[in-house]
Structure formats: C-alpha cells, structure tokens
Amino acid sequence: MAGSEHPTLGLYIGQQHVATVHFEYTRIHRFEYTPQWQQEGFALSPNMPLNNFNCLRSSKHLIWMNWQNA
C-alpha cells in the first residue's frame, strides 16, 4: 500500500456493489455509495442518505450491528 491509500471494504447486495468503506488504521475513515447505486438504489439507512452527506457515524453503527448479527 502506497501513499495515502486506505484499506477498503466493498459492500454488496447480491452481486451489486453498493458502497465502499475506507479505513484508516482500525477506524472508518470514509463511507461512500457507488455512483450507480446513488442513481438506481436506495439509502441503506434513513441516517445514511444517498448523497453521502454526514453518513460516517451512521455507517459505523450499521456495520457494527450487521457484523454482530452475522
């Protein structure tokens, strides 16, 4: 890994890539929906709008809850 790259985790619904989580060390650095999902999909949570505005805190909670239930 070079420079300012961060590890990432792709979020999928079936075969559809819907979002990417970018990590910095052990913390979520950024959450963003894919452009295609923004055009054709839906928000994964009411607190995580498709425009990616201020959804970082909500994405941490959503990912934690889904991981705990897996």
C-alpha positions in Angstrom: 0.0 0.0 0.0 1.5 3.3 -1.0 1.0 6.9 0.0 -2.4 7.9 1.3 -4.3 4.8 0.3 -6.5 3.3 2.9 -7.8 -0.3 3.1 -11.3 -0.6 1.8 -14.3 -2.9 2.2 -16.9 -3.2 -0.6 -20.5 -3.5 0.5 -22.7 -5.7 -1.8 -26.3 -6.6 -2.1 -26.2 -9.8 -4.1 -23.8 -9.1 -7.0 -24.4 -5.3 -6.9 -21.6 -3.2 -5.4 -23.5 -0.5 -3.5 -20.9 1.2 -1.3 -17.3 1.3 -0.2 -16.0 1.8 3.4 -12.5 3.3 3.6 -10.5 2.5 6.8 -7.6 4.4 8.4 -5.9 2.1 10.8 -8.8 0.4 12.7 -11.4 3.2 12.2 -13.8 4.0 9.4 -12.3 6.9 7.5 -15.0 7.4 4.8 -18.2 5.8 3.6 -19.5 6.3 0.1 -22.2 4.9 -2.1 -21.2 4.0 -5.7 -22.3 6.4 -8.4 -24.5 3.7 -9.9 -26.2 2.9 -6.6 -26.8 6.6 -6.0 -28.7 6.8 -9.3 -30.6 3.5 -9.1 -30.6 2.3 -5.5 -31.8 3.4 -2.1 -30.3 4.6 1.2 -29.2 1.6 3.4 -30.5 3.6 6.4 -32.5 6.8 6.9 -29.4 8.2 8.5 -27.2 7.3 5.5 -28.6 9.4 2.6 -27.5 8.6 -1.0 -25.6 11.9 -1.3 -23.1 10.6 1.3 -23.7 13.7 3.4 -22.7 13.2 7.0 -23.2 9.4 7.0 -19.9 8.4 8.6 -21.2 8.0 12.1 -24.3 6.1 11.0 -22.2 3.8 8.8 -20.1 2.8 11.8 -23.3 1.8 13.7 -24.8 -0.1 10.7 -21.6 -2.1 10.0 -21.2 -2.9 13.7 -24.8 -4.1 14.1 -24.6 -6.2 10.9 -21.3 -7.7 12.0 -22.7 -8.6 15.4 -25.7 -10.4 13.8 -23.6 -12.3 11.2 
